[in-house]
Amino acid sequence: QVQLVESGGGAVQAGESLRLSCVASGTIFRINDMNWYRQAPGKQRDLVASVSGDGNTNYADSVKGRFTISRDTAKKMVYLQMNSLNPEDTAVYYCNMIIRSTPARLPFGFWGQGAQVTVSS
């Protein structure tokens, strides 16, 4: 079984920063892509940032230049550094990892429990 645990959410003022962390545990053979999604109240869950196994990153246009995703594969961790936060960034942020549990299994997407980020003006 694989579990993802997030930390680092909270409430901040506009312009401030937060750093989210997510660690995977359990039976893990290989971690492919690591992603951060977010879901605001009444809206769909959207991809915010992703980092591939070889370190390539992609960002939603709304966060480019403000957010930075990084990974530590050895520690099975992914981070999201969020700078210059604004109220539109308020959402529950979810960690997602594409993990192959054993060599015999296909990669599967696992999710964290979500971390609330609230930005006030």
Helices and strands as residue ranges (DSSP letters): E 2-7, E 10-13, E 18-26, E 30-39, E 46-51, E 57-59, E 67-72, E 77-82, G 87-89, E 91-100, E 108-111, E 115-120
